[in-house]
């Protein structure tokens, strides 16, 4: 199994409760539900991006280099 990196996520109580209900409905833990939702969002984003170099996933977010 791949190593997982823990991190703290602060959520408003109403969102946390909604995620709890959704996770219970899907028979998942809240952590697994959040991971599932994030993976689905990444897949959808990848499908929506125009084709191009995908070696650096952060490149699409990096600011453009200044013109000289």
mmCIF file as Biopython writes it, N, C-alpha, C and O atoms, coordinates in Angstrom:
data_model
#
loop_
_atom_site.group_PDB
_atom_site.id
_atom_site.type_symbol
_atom_site.label_atom_id
_atom_site.label_alt_id
_atom_site.label_comp_id
_atom_site.label_asym_id
_atom_site.label_entity_id
_atom_site.label_seq_id
_atom_site.pdbx_PDB_ins_code
_atom_site.Cartn_x
_atom_site.Cartn_y
_atom_site.Cartn_z
_atom_site.occupancy
_atom_site.B_iso_or_equiv
_atom_site.auth_seq_id
_atom_site.auth_asym_id
_atom_site.pdbx_PDB_model_num
ATOM 1   N N  . UNK A ? 1  ? 0.845   -1.185 0.000   1.0 0.0 1  A 1 
ATOM 2   C CA . UNK A ? 1  ? 0.000   0.000  0.000   1.0 0.0 1  A 1 
ATOM 3   C C  . UNK A ? 1  ? 0.888   1.246  0.000   1.0 0.0 1  A 1 
ATOM 4   O O  . UNK A ? 1  ? 1.904   1.287  0.694   1.0 0.0 1  A 1 
ATOM 5   N N  . UNK A ? 2  ? 0.514   2.236  -0.759  1.0 0.0 2  A 1 
ATOM 6   C CA . UNK A ? 2  ? 1.291   3.469  -0.861  1.0 0.0 2  A 1 
ATOM 7   C C  . UNK A ? 2  ? 1.264   4.230  0.463   1.0 0.0 2  A 1 
ATOM 8   O O  . UNK A ? 2  ? 0.284   4.189  1.208   1.0 0.0 2  A 1 
ATOM 9   N N  . UNK A ? 3  ? 2.361   4.916  0.729   1.0 0.0 3  A 1 
ATOM 10  C CA . UNK A ? 3  ? 2.451   5.723  1.936   1.0 0.0 3  A 1 
ATOM 11  C C  . UNK A ? 3  ? 1.479   6.898  1.825   1.0 0.0 3  A 1 
ATOM 12  O O  . UNK A ? 3  ? 1.309   7.476  0.752   1.0 0.0 3  A 1 
ATOM 13  N N  . UNK A ? 4  ? 0.855   7.236  2.930   1.0 0.0 4  A 1 
ATOM 14  C CA . UNK A ? 4  ? -0.090  8.351  2.952   1.0 0.0 4  A 1 
ATOM 15  C C  . UNK A ? 4  ? 0.485   9.462  3.810   1.0 0.0 4  A 1 
ATOM 16  O O  . UNK A ? 4  ? 1.132   9.204  4.825   1.0 0.0 4  A 1 
ATOM 17  N N  . UNK A ? 5  ? 0.250   10.688 3.401   1.0 0.0 5  A 1 
ATOM 18  C CA . UNK A ? 5  ? 0.765   11.838 4.120   1.0 0.0 5  A 1 
ATOM 19  C C  . UNK A ? 5  ? -0.373  12.441 4.943   1.0 0.0 5  A 1 
ATOM 20  O O  . UNK A ? 5  ? -1.351  12.928 4.375   1.0 0.0 5  A 1 
ATOM 21  N N  . UNK A ? 6  ? -0.260  12.416 6.253   1.0 0.0 6  A 1 
ATOM 22  C CA . UNK A ? 6  ? -1.313  13.002 7.089   1.0 0.0 6  A 1 
ATOM 23  C C  . UNK A ? 6  ? -1.259  14.529 7.058   1.0 0.0 6  A 1 
ATOM 24  O O  . UNK A ? 6  ? -0.189  15.125 6.929   1.0 0.0 6  A 1 
ATOM 25  N N  . UNK A ? 7  ? -2.429  15.146 7.180   1.0 0.0 7  A 1 
ATOM 26  C CA . UNK A ? 7  ? -2.496  16.597 7.295   1.0 0.0 7  A 1 
ATOM 27  C C  . UNK A ? 7  ? -3.785  16.976 8.000   1.0 0.0 7  A 1 
ATOM 28  O O  . UNK A ? 7  ? -4.745  16.206 8.029   1.0 0.0 7  A 1 
ATOM 29  N N  . UNK A ? 8  ? -3.791  18.167 8.565   1.0 0.0 8  A 1 
ATOM 30  C CA . UNK A ? 8  ? -4.941  18.665 9.297   1.0 0.0 8  A 1 
ATOM 31  C C  . UNK A ? 8  ? -5.882  19.384 8.336   1.0 0.0 8  A 1 
ATOM 32  O O  . UNK A ? 8  ? -5.441  20.200 7.527   1.0 0.0 8  A 1 
ATOM 33  N N  . UNK A ? 9  ? -7.154  19.088 8.422   1.0 0.0 9  A 1 
ATOM 34  C CA . UNK A ? 9  ? -8.154  19.735 7.584   1.0 0.0 9  A 1 
ATOM 35  C C  . UNK A ? 9  ? -9.224  20.310 8.508   1.0 0.0 9  A 1 
ATOM 36  O O  . UNK A ? 9  ? -9.884  19.576 9.244   1.0 0.0 9  A 1 
ATOM 37  N N  . UNK A ? 10 ? -9.384  21.615 8.461   1.0 0.0 10 A 1 
ATOM 38  C CA . UNK A ? 10 ? -10.404 22.277 9.276   1.0 0.0 10 A 1 
ATOM 39  C C  . UNK A ? 10 ? -11.644 22.506 8.421   1.0 0.0 10 A 1 
ATOM 40  O O  . UNK A ? 10 ? -11.569 23.094 7.342   1.0 0.0 10 A 1 
ATOM 41  N N  . UNK A ? 11 ? -12.779 22.035 8.913   1.0 0.0 11 A 1 
ATOM 42  C CA . UNK A ? 11 ? -14.040 22.168 8.188   1.0 0.0 11 A 1 
ATOM 43  C C  . UNK A ? 11 ? -15.098 22.782 9.082   1.0 0.0 11 A 1 
ATOM 44  O O  . UNK A ? 11 ? -15.083 22.573 10.295  1.0 0.0 11 A 1 
ATOM 45  N N  . UNK A ? 12 ? -16.015 23.538 8.500   1.0 0.0 12 A 1 
ATOM 46  C CA . UNK A ? 12 ? -17.138 24.034 9.291   1.0 0.0 12 A 1 
ATOM 47  C C  . UNK A ? 12 ? -17.993 22.847 9.760   1.0 0.0 12 A 1 
ATOM 48  O O  . UNK A ? 12 ? -18.092 21.840 9.058   1.0 0.0 12 A 1 
ATOM 49  N N  . UNK A ? 13 ? -18.599 22.962 10.927  1.0 0.0 13 A 1 
ATOM 50  C CA . UNK A ? 13 ? -19.387 21.849 11.472  1.0 0.0 13 A 1 
ATOM 51  C C  . UNK A ? 13 ? -20.491 21.356 10.530  1.0 0.0 13 A 1 
ATOM 52  O O  . UNK A ? 13 ? -20.740 20.153 10.454  1.0 0.0 13 A 1 
ATOM 53  N N  . UNK A ? 14 ? -21.149 22.263 9.817   1.0 0.0 14 A 1 
ATOM 54  C CA . UNK A ? 14 ? -22.238 21.820 8.935   1.0 0.0 14 A 1 
ATOM 55  C C  . UNK A ? 14 ? -21.705 20.984 7.770   1.0 0.0 14 A 1 
ATOM 56  O O  . UNK A ? 14 ? -22.346 20.015 7.361   1.0 0.0 14 A 1 
ATOM 57  N N  . UNK A ? 15 ? -20.542 21.348 7.236   1.0 0.0 15 A 1 
ATOM 58  C CA . UNK A ? 15 ? -19.946 20.565 6.157   1.0 0.0 15 A 1 
ATOM 59  C C  . UNK A ? 15 ? -19.488 19.214 6.686   1.0 0.0 15 A 1 
ATOM 60  O O  . UNK A ? 15 ? -19.662 18.196 6.016   1.0 0.0 15 A 1 
ATOM 61  N N  . UNK A ? 16 ? -18.913 19.193 7.867   1.0 0.0 16 A 1 
ATOM 62  C CA . UNK A ? 16 ? -18.460 17.937 8.460   1.0 0.0 16 A 1 
ATOM 63  C C  . UNK A ? 16 ? -19.636 16.992 8.681   1.0 0.0 16 A 1 
ATOM 64  O O  . UNK A ? 16 ? -19.525 15.793 8.422   1.0 0.0 16 A 1 
ATOM 65  N N  . UNK A ? 17 ? -20.752 17.519 9.153   1.0 0.0 17 A 1 
ATOM 66  C CA . UNK A ? 17 ? -21.938 16.683 9.367   1.0 0.0 17 A 1 
ATOM 67  C C  . UNK A ? 17 ? -22.458 16.128 8.042   1.0 0.0 17 A 1 
ATOM 68  O O  . UNK A ? 17 ? -22.852 14.964 7.968   1.0 0.0 17 A 1 
ATOM 69  N N  . UNK A ? 18 ? -22.460 16.948 7.009   1.0 0.0 18 A 1 
ATOM 70  C CA . UNK A ? 18 ? -22.906 16.489 5.687   1.0 0.0 18 A 1 
ATOM 71  C C  . UNK A ? 18 ? -21.987 15.386 5.165   1.0 0.0 18 A 1 
ATOM 72  O O  . UNK A ? 18 ? -22.459 14.393 4.610   1.0 0.0 18 A 1 
ATOM 73  N N  . UNK A ? 19 ? -20.676 15.558 5.343   1.0 0.0 19 A 1 
ATOM 74  C CA . UNK A ? 19 ? -19.726 14.521 4.930   1.0 0.0 19 A 1 
ATOM 75  C C  . UNK A ? 19 ? -19.918 13.238 5.735   1.0 0.0 19 A 1 
ATOM 76  O O  . UNK A ? 19 ? -19.799 12.138 5.194   1.0 0.0 19 A 1 
ATOM 77  N N  . UNK A ? 20 ? -20.213 13.379 7.024   1.0 0.0 20 A 1 
ATOM 78  C CA . UNK A ? 20 ? -20.504 12.206 7.860   1.0 0.0 20 A 1 
ATOM 79  C C  . UNK A ? 20 ? -21.699 11.434 7.328   1.0 0.0 20 A 1 
ATOM 80  O O  . UNK A ? 20 ? -21.655 10.208 7.219   1.0 0.0 20 A 1 
ATOM 81  N N  . UNK A ? 21 ? -22.768 12.151 6.998   1.0 0.0 21 A 1 
ATOM 82  C CA . UNK A ? 21 ? -23.984 11.485 6.479   1.0 0.0 21 A 1 
ATOM 83  C C  . UNK A ? 21 ? -23.693 10.796 5.150   1.0 0.0 21 A 1 
ATOM 84  O O  . UNK A ? 21 ? -24.087 9.651  4.928   1.0 0.0 21 A 1 
ATOM 85  N N  . UNK A ? 22 ? -22.994 11.515 4.269   1.0 0.0 22 A 1 
ATOM 86  C CA . UNK A ? 22 ? -22.672 10.972 2.950   1.0 0.0 22 A 1 
ATOM 87  C C  . UNK A ? 22 ? -21.795 9.728  3.084   1.0 0.0 22 A 1 
ATOM 88  O O  . UNK A ? 22 ? -22.027 8.730  2.401   1.0 0.0 22 A 1 
ATOM 89  N N  . UNK A ? 23 ? -20.800 9.781  3.952   1.0 0.0 23 A 1 
ATOM 90  C CA . UNK A ? 23 ? -19.914 8.639  4.171   1.0 0.0 23 A 1 
ATOM 91  C C  . UNK A ? 23 ? -20.705 7.445  4.704   1.0 0.0 23 A 1 
ATOM 92  O O  . UNK A ? 23 ? -20.506 6.319  4.250   1.0 0.0 23 A 1 
ATOM 93  N N  . UNK A ? 24 ? -21.591 7.683  5.655   1.0 0.0 24 A 1 
ATOM 94  C CA . UNK A ? 24 ? -22.421 6.590  6.183   1.0 0.0 24 A 1 
ATOM 95  C C  . UNK A ? 24 ? -23.269 5.977  5.080   1.0 0.0 24 A 1 
ATOM 96  O O  . UNK A ? 24 ? -23.380 4.754  4.989   1.0 0.0 24 A 1 
ATOM 97  N N  . UNK A ? 25 ? -23.872 6.819  4.238   1.0 0.0 25 A 1 
ATOM 98  C CA . UNK A ? 25 ? -24.706 6.326  3.137   1.0 0.0 25 A 1 
ATOM 99  C C  . UNK A ? 25 ? -23.908 5.452  2.175   1.0 0.0 25 A 1 
ATOM 100 O O  . UNK A ? 25 ? -24.431 4.476  1.638   1.0 0.0 25 A 1 
ATOM 101 N N  . UNK A ? 26 ? -22.625 5.809  1.956   1.0 0.0 26 A 1 
ATOM 102 C CA . UNK A ? 26 ? -21.767 5.068  1.032   1.0 0.0 26 A 1 
ATOM 103 C C  . UNK A ? 26 ? -20.936 3.993  1.741   1.0 0.0 26 A 1 
ATOM 104 O O  . UNK A ? 26 ? -20.067 3.375  1.126   1.0 0.0 26 A 1 
ATOM 105 N N  . UNK A ? 27 ? -21.202 3.768  3.034   1.0 0.0 27 A 1 
ATOM 106 C CA . UNK A ? 27 ? -20.489 2.772  3.843   1.0 0.0 27 A 1 
ATOM 107 C C  . UNK A ? 27 ? -18.973 2.992  3.825   1.0 0.0 27 A 1 
ATOM 108 O O  . UNK A ? 27 ? -18.192 2.054  3.662   1.0 0.0 27 A 1 
ATOM 109 N N  . UNK A ? 28 ? -18.584 4.257  3.997   1.0 0.0 28 A 1 
ATOM 110 C CA . UNK A ? 28 ? -17.171 4.629  4.073   1.0 0.0 28 A 1 
ATOM 111 C C  . UNK A ? 28 ? -16.922 5.408  5.354   1.0 0.0 28 A 1 
ATOM 112 O O  . UNK A ? 28 ? -17.849 5.912  5.988   1.0 0.0 28 A 1 
ATOM 113 N N  . UNK A ? 29 ? -15.642 5.496  5.720   1.0 0.0 29 A 1 
ATOM 114 C CA . UNK A ? 29 ? -15.259 6.417  6.785   1.0 0.0 29 A 1 
ATOM 115 C C  . UNK A ? 29 ? -15.268 7.823  6.190   1.0 0.0 29 A 1 
ATOM 116 O O  . UNK A ? 29 ? -15.261 7.978  4.969   1.0 0.0 29 A 1 
ATOM 117 N N  . UNK A ? 30 ? -15.284 8.835  7.033   1.0 0.0 30 A 1 
ATOM 118 C CA . UNK A ? 30 ? -15.239 10.210 6.540   1.0 0.0 30 A 1 
ATOM 119 C C  . UNK A ? 30 ? -13.935 10.436 5.782   1.0 0.0 30 A 1 
ATOM 120 O O  . UNK A ? 30 ? -13.931 11.084 4.735   1.0 0.0 30 A 1 
ATOM 121 N N  . UNK A ? 31 ? -12.830 9.908  6.302   1.0 0.0 31 A 1 
ATOM 122 C CA . UNK A ? 31 ? -11.548 10.050 5.617   1.0 0.0 31 A 1 
ATOM 123 C C  . UNK A ? 31 ? -11.604 9.432  4.219   1.0 0.0 31 A 1 
ATOM 124 O O  . UNK A ? 31 ? -11.167 10.053 3.250   1.0 0.0 31 A 1 
ATOM 125 N N  . UNK A ? 32 ? -12.132 8.227  4.111   1.0 0.0 32 A 1 
ATOM 126 C CA . UNK A ? 32 ? -12.236 7.562  2.807   1.0 0.0 32 A 1 
ATOM 127 C C  . UNK A ? 32 ? -13.168 8.332  1.874   1.0 0.0 32 A 1 
ATOM 128 O O  . UNK A ? 32 ? -12.929 8.393  0.668   1.0 0.0 32 A 1 
ATOM 129 N N  . UNK A ? 33 ? -14.222 8.918  2.425   1.0 0.0 33 A 1 
ATOM 130 C CA . UNK A ? 33 ? -15.156 9.691  1.611   1.0 0.0 33 A 1 
ATOM 131 C C  . UNK A ? 33 ? -14.475 10.941 1.039   1.0 0.0 33 A 1 
ATOM 132 O O  . UNK A ? 33 ? -14.633 11.257 -0.140  1.0 0.0 33 A 1 
ATOM 133 N N  . UNK A ? 34 ? -13.728 11.635 1.876   1.0 0.0 34 A 1 
ATOM 134 C CA . UNK A ? 34 ? -13.011 12.837 1.414   1.0 0.0 34 A 1 
ATOM 135 C C  . UNK A ? 34 ? -11.984 12.449 0.362   1.0 0.0 34 A 1 
ATOM 136 O O  . UNK A ? 34 ? -11.850 13.137 -0.650  1.0 0.0 34 A 1 
ATOM 137 N N  . UNK A ? 35 ? -11.253 11.355 0.582   1.0 0.0 35 A 1 
ATOM 138 C CA . UNK A ? 35 ? -10.269 10.910 -0.404  1.0 0.0 35 A 1 
ATOM 139 C C  . UNK A ? 35 ? -10.963 10.562 -1.725  1.0 0.0 35 A 1 
ATOM 140 O O  . UNK A ? 35 ? -10.471 10.925 -2.794  1.0 0.0 35 A 1 
ATOM 141 N N  . UNK A ? 36 ? -12.087 9.871  -1.660  1.0 0.0 36 A 1 
ATOM 142 C CA . UNK A ? 36 ? -12.844 9.520  -2.862  1.0 0.0 36 A 1 
ATOM 143 C C  . UNK A ? 36 ? -13.267 10.781 -3.619  1.0 0.0 36 A 1 
ATOM 144 O O  . UNK A ? 36 ? -13.095 10.865 -4.835  1.0 0.0 36 A 1 
ATOM 145 N N  . UNK A ? 37 ? -13.815 11.751 -2.904  1.0 0.0 37 A 1 
ATOM 146 C CA . UNK A ? 37 ? -14.274 12.988 -3.537  1.0 0.0 37 A 1 
ATOM 147 C C  . UNK A ? 37 ? -13.118 13.751 -4.177  1.0 0.0 37 A 1 
ATOM 148 O O  . UNK A ? 37 ? -13.261 14.290 -5.275  1.0 0.0 37 A 1 
ATOM 149 N N  . UNK A ? 38 ? -11.984 13.798 -3.500  1.0 0.0 38 A 1 
ATOM 150 C CA . UNK A ? 38 ? -10.820 14.480 -4.063  1.0 0.0 38 A 1 
ATOM 151 C C  . UNK A ? 38 ? -10.312 13.776 -5.316  1.0 0.0 38 A 1 
ATOM 152 O O  . UNK A ? 38 ? -9.965  14.431 -6.299  1.0 0.0 38 A 1 
ATOM 153 N N  . UNK A ? 39 ? -10.266 12.450 -5.286  1.0 0.0 39 A 1 
ATOM 154 C CA . UNK A ? 39 ? -9.819  11.701 -6.466  1.0 0.0 39 A 1 
ATOM 155 C C  . UNK A ? 39 ? -10.762 11.928 -7.657  1.0 0.0 39 A 1 
ATOM 156 O O  . UNK A ? 39 ? -10.309 12.096 -8.789  1.0 0.0 39 A 1 
ATOM 157 N N  . UNK A ? 40 ? -12.059 11.932 -7.395  1.0 0.0 40 A 1 
ATOM 158 C CA . UNK A ? 40 ? -13.034 12.178 -8.458  1.0 0.0 40 A 1 
ATOM 159 C C  . UNK A ? 40 ? -12.872 13.586 -9.029  1.0 0.0 40 A 1 
ATOM 160 O O  . UNK A ? 40 ? -12.975 13.783 -10.240 1.0 0.0 40 A 1 
ATOM 161 N N  . UNK A ? 41 ? -12.621 14.552 -8.169  1.0 0.0 41 A 1 
ATOM 162 C CA . UNK A ? 41 ? -12.429 15.929 -8.628  1.0 0.0 41 A 1 
ATOM 163 C C  . UNK A ? 41 ? -11.168 16.042 -9.482  1.0 0.0 41 A 1 
ATOM 164 O O  . UNK A ? 41 ? -11.167 16.750 -10.489 1.0 0.0 41 A 1 
ATOM 165 N N  . UNK A ? 42 ? -10.100 15.355 -9.094  1.0 0.0 42 A 1 
ATOM 166 C CA . UNK A ? 42 ? -8.857  15.384 -9.870  1.0 0.0 42 A 1 
ATOM 167 C C  . UNK A ? 42 ? -9.082  14.722 -11.228 1.0 0.0 42 A 1 
ATOM 168 O O  . UNK A ? 42 ? -8.625  15.236 -12.248 1.0 0.0 42 A 1 
ATOM 169 N N  . UNK A ? 43 ? -9.784  13.583 -11.250 1.0 0.0 43 A 1 
ATOM 170 C CA . UNK A ? 43 ? -10.081 12.923 -12.533 1.0 0.0 43 A 1 
ATOM 171 C C  . UNK A ? 43 ? -10.884 13.836 -13.446 1.0 0.0 43 A 1 
ATOM 172 O O  . UNK A ? 43 ? -10.582 13.952 -14.634 1.0 0.0 43 A 1 
ATOM 173 N N  . UNK A ? 44 ? -11.900 14.482 -12.901 1.0 0.0 44 A 1 
ATOM 174 C CA . UNK A ? 44 ? -12.740 15.375 -13.705 1.0 0.0 44 A 1 
ATOM 175 C C  . UNK A ? 44 ? -11.919 16.543 -14.229 1.0 0.0 44 A 1 
ATOM 176 O O  . UNK A ? 44 ? -12.096 16.953 -15.376 1.0 0.0 44 A 1 
ATOM 177 N N  . UNK A ? 45 ? -11.040 17.076 -13.423 1.0 0.0 45 A 1 
ATOM 178 C CA . UNK A ? 45 ? -10.200 18.197 -13.858 1.0 0.0 45 A 1 
ATOM 179 C C  . UNK A ? 45 ? -9.266  17.765 -14.972 1.0 0.0 45 A 1 
ATOM 180 O O  . UNK A ? 45 ? -9.076  18.493 -15.947 1.0 0.0 45 A 1 
ATOM 181 N N  . UNK A ? 46 ? -8.680  16.581 -14.831 1.0 0.0 46 A 1 
ATOM 182 C CA . UNK A ? 46 ? -7.771  16.090 -15.875 1.0 0.0 46 A 1 
ATOM 183 C C  . UNK A ? 46 ? -8.503  15.925 -17.200 1.0 0.0 46 A 1 
ATOM 184 O O  . UNK A ? 46 ? -7.952  16.240 -18.255 1.0 0.0 46 A 1 
ATOM 185 N N  . UNK A ? 47 ? -9.742  15.432 -17.157 1.0 0.0 47 A 1 
ATOM 186 C CA . UNK A ? 47 ? -10.520 15.267 -18.385 1.0 0.0 47 A 1 
ATOM 187 C C  . UNK A ? 47 ? -10.854 16.615 -19.004 1.0 0.0 47 A 1 
ATOM 188 O O  . UNK A ? 47 ? -10.959 16.724 -20.226 1.0 0.0 47 A 1 
ATOM 189 N N  . UNK A ? 48 ? -11.022 17.639 -18.184 1.0 0.0 48 A 1 
ATOM 190 C CA . UNK A ? 48 ? -11.416 18.959 -18.669 1.0 0.0 48 A 1 
ATOM 191 C C  . UNK A ? 48 ? -10.236 19.771 -19.204 1.0 0.0 48 A 1 
ATOM 192 O O  . UNK A ? 48 ? -10.435 20.711 -19.974 1.0 0.0 48 A 1 
ATOM 193 N N  . UNK A ? 49 ? -9.019  19.424 -18.809 1.0 0.0 49 A 1 
ATOM 194 C CA . UNK A ? 49 ? -7.845  20.171 -19.250 1.0 0.0 49 A 1 
ATOM 195 C C  . UNK A ? 49 ? -7.540  19.866 -20.707 1.0 0.0 49 A 1 
ATOM 196 O O  . UNK A ? 49 ? -7.746  18.740 -21.158 1.0 0.0 49 A 1 
ATOM 197 N N  . UNK A ? 50 ? -7.051  20.856 -21.453 1.0 0.0 50 A 1 
ATOM 198 C CA . UNK A ? 50 ? -6.641  20.594 -22.835 1.0 0.0 50 A 1 
ATOM 199 C C  . UNK A ? 50 ? -5.433  19.667 -22.849 1.0 0.0 50 A 1 
ATOM 200 O O  . UNK A ? 50 ? -4.641  19.673 -21.907 1.0 0.0 50 A 1 
ATOM 201 N N  . UNK A ? 51 ? -5.278  18.867 -23.910 1.0 0.0 51 A 1 
ATOM 202 C CA . UNK A ? 51 ? -4.118  17.973 -23.969 1.0 0.0 51 A 1 
ATOM 203 C C  . UNK A ? 51 ? -2.821  18.770 -24.015 1.0 0.0 51 A 1 
ATOM 204 O O  . UNK A ? 51 ? -2.759  19.850 -24.602 1.0 0.0 51 A 1 
ATOM 205 N N  . UNK A ? 52 ? -1.809  18.227 -23.398 1.0 0.0 52 A 1 
ATOM 206 C CA . UNK A ? 52 ? -0.513  18.894 -23.371 1.0 0.0 52 A 1 
ATOM 207 C C  . UNK A ? 52 ? 0.423   18.157 -22.449 1.0 0.0 52 A 1 
ATOM 208 O O  . UNK A ? 52 ? 0.085   17.078 -21.962 1.0 0.0 52 A 1 
ATOM 209 N N  . UNK A ? 53 ? 1.592   18.712 -22.195 1.0 0.0 53 A 1 
ATOM 210 C CA . UNK A ? 53 ? 2.555   18.036 -21.316 1.0 0.0 53 A 1 
ATOM 211 C C  . UNK A ? 53 ? 1.964   17.878 -19.921 1.0 0.0 53 A 1 
ATOM 212 O O  . UNK A ? 53 ? 1.431   18.827 -19.346 1.0 0.0 53 A 1 
ATOM 213 N N  . UNK A ? 54 ? 2.066   16.672 -19.391 1.0 0.0 54 A 1 
ATOM 214 C CA . UNK A ? 54 ? 1.508   16.395 -18.071 1.0 0.0 54 A 1 
ATOM 215 C C  . UNK A ? 54 ? 2.585   15.962 -17.092 1.0 0.0 54 A 1 
ATOM 216 O O  . UNK A ? 54 ? 2.267   15.405 -16.042 1.0 0.0 54 A 1 
ATOM 217 N N  . UNK A ? 55 ? 3.853   16.205 -17.408 1.0 0.0 55 A 1 
ATOM 218 C CA . UNK A ? 55 ? 4.917   15.751 -16.518 1.0 0.0 55 A 1 
ATOM 219 C C  . UNK A ? 55 ? 4.896   16.474 -15.183 1.0 0.0 55 A 1 
ATOM 220 O O  . UNK A ? 55 ? 5.187   15.870 -14.150 1.0 0.0 55 A 1 
ATOM 221 N N  . UNK A ? 56 ? 4.552   17.773 -15.187 1.0 0.0 56 A 1 
ATOM 222 C CA . UNK A ? 56 ? 4.568   18.574 -13.972 1.0 0.0 56 A 1 
ATOM 223 C C  . UNK A ? 56 ? 3.154   19.017 -13.647 1.0 0.0 56 A 1 
ATOM 224 O O  . UNK A ? 56 ? 2.671   19.994 -14.219 1.0 0.0 56 A 1 
ATOM 225 N N  . UNK A ? 57 ? 2.455   18.297 -12.709 1.0 0.0 57 A 1 
ATOM 226 C CA . UNK A ? 57 ? 1.073   18.650 -12.412 1.0 0.0 57 A 1 
ATOM 227 C C  . UNK A ? 57 ? 0.925   20.054 -11.836 1.0 0.0 57 A 1 
ATOM 228 O O  . UNK A ? 57 ? -0.164  20.624 -11.907 1.0 0.0 57 A 1 
ATOM 229 N N  . UNK A ? 58 ? 1.981   20.628 -11.270 1.0 0.0 58 A 1 
ATOM 230 C CA . UNK A ? 58 ? 1.907   21.973 -10.722 1.0 0.0 58 A 1 
ATOM 231 C C  . UNK A ? 58 ? 2.128   23.046 -11.763 1.0 0.0 58 A 1 
ATOM 232 O O  . UNK A ? 58 ? 1.913   24.227 -11.488 1.0 0.0 58 A 1 
ATOM 233 N N  . UNK A ? 59 ? 2.550   22.664 -12.946 1.0 0.0 59 A 1 
ATOM 234 C CA . UNK A ? 59 ? 2.867   23.641 -13.983 1.0 0.0 59 A 1 
ATOM 235 C C  . UNK A ? 59 ? 1.641   24.444 -14.396 1.0 0.0 59 A 1 
ATOM 236 O O  . UNK A ? 59 ? 1.758   25.627 -14.715 1.0 0.0 59 A 1 
ATOM 237 N N  . UNK A ? 60 ? 0.465   23.819 -14.394 1.0 0.0 60 A 1 
ATOM 238 C CA . UNK A ? 60 ? -0.751  24.535 -14.808 1.0 0.0 60 A 1 
ATOM 239 C C  . UNK A ? 60 ? -1.102  25.618 -13.799 1.0 0.0 60 A 1 
ATOM 240 O O  . UNK A ? 60 ? -1.799  26.573 -14.141 1.0 0.0 60 A 1 
ATOM 241 N N  . UNK A ? 61 ? -0.637  25.489 -12.570 1.0 0.0 61 A 1 
ATOM 242 C CA . UNK A ? 61 ? -0.952  26.465 -11.541 1.0 0.0 61 A 1 
ATOM 243 C C  . UNK A ? 61 ? 0.129   27.520 -11.397 1.0 0.0 61 A 1 
ATOM 244 O O  . UNK A ? 61 ? -0.098  28.561 -10.781 1.0 0.0 61 A 1 
ATOM 245 N N  . UNK A ? 62 ? 1.293   27.262 -11.954 1.0 0.0 62 A 1 
ATOM 246 C CA . UNK A ? 62 ? 2.414   28.194 -11.805 1.0 0.0 62 A 1 
ATOM 247 C C  . UNK A ? 62 ? 2.183   29.432 -12.667 1.0 0.0 62 A 1 
ATOM 248 O O  . UNK A ? 62 ? 1.636   29.332 -13.766 1.0 0.0 62 A 1 
ATOM 249 N N  . UNK A ? 63 ? 2.599   30.604 -12.170 1.0 0.0 63 A 1 
ATOM 250 C CA . UNK A ? 63 ? 2.452   31.801 -12.989 1.0 0.0 63 A 1 
ATOM 251 C C  . UNK A ? 63 ? 3.363   31.734 -14.207 1.0 0.0 63 A 1 
ATOM 252 O O  . UNK A ? 63 ? 4.414   31.093 -14.183 1.0 0.0 63 A 1 
ATOM 253 N N  . UNK A ? 64 ? 2.947   32.395 -15.253 1.0 0.0 64 A 1 
ATOM 254 C CA . UNK A ? 64 ? 3.750   32.417 -16.488 1.0 0.0 64 A 1 
ATOM 255 C C  . UNK A ? 64 ? 5.025   33.192 -16.254 1.0 0.0 64 A 1 
ATOM 256 O O  . UNK A ? 64 ? 5.065   34.113 -15.439 1.0 0.0 64 A 1 
ATOM 257 N N  . UNK A ? 65 ? 6.061   32.815 -16.969 1.0 0.0 65 A 1 
ATOM 258 C CA . UNK A ? 65 ? 7.335   33.525 -16.871 1.0 0.0 65 A 1 
ATOM 259 C C  . UNK A ? 65 ? 7.189   34.908 -17.491 1.0 0.0 65 A 1 
ATOM 260 O O  . UNK A ? 65 ? 6.490   35.057 -18.493 1.0 0.0 65 A 1 
ATOM 261 N N  . UNK A ? 66 ? 7.834   35.928 -16.916 1.0 0.0 66 A 1 
ATOM 262 C CA . UNK A ? 66 ? 7.724   37.269 -17.472 1.0 0.0 66 A 1 
ATOM 263 C C  . UNK A ? 66 ? 8.349   37.339 -18.862 1.0 0.0 66 A 1 
ATOM 264 O O  . UNK A ? 66 ? 9.371   36.707 -19.130 1.0 0.0 66 A 1 
ATOM 265 N N  . UNK A ? 67 ? 7.726   38.110 -19.732 1.0 0.0 67 A 1 
ATOM 266 C CA . UNK A ? 67 ? 8.258   38.272 -21.090 1.0 0.0 67 A 1 
ATOM 267 C C  . UNK A ? 67 ? 9.472   39.180 -21.053 1.0 0.0 67 A 1 
ATOM 268 O O  . UNK A ? 67 ? 9.527   40.134 -20.277 1.0 0.0 67 A 1 
ATOM 269 N N  . UNK A ? 68 ? 10.430  38.879 -21.888 1.0 0.0 68 A 1 
ATOM 270 C CA . UNK A ? 68 ? 11.648  39.702 -21.918 1.0 0.0 68 A 1 
ATOM 271 C C  . UNK A ? 68 ? 11.685  40.583 -23.111 1.0 0.0 68 A 1 
ATOM 272 O O  . UNK A ? 68 ? 12.639  41.340 -23.291 1.0 0.0 68 A 1 
#
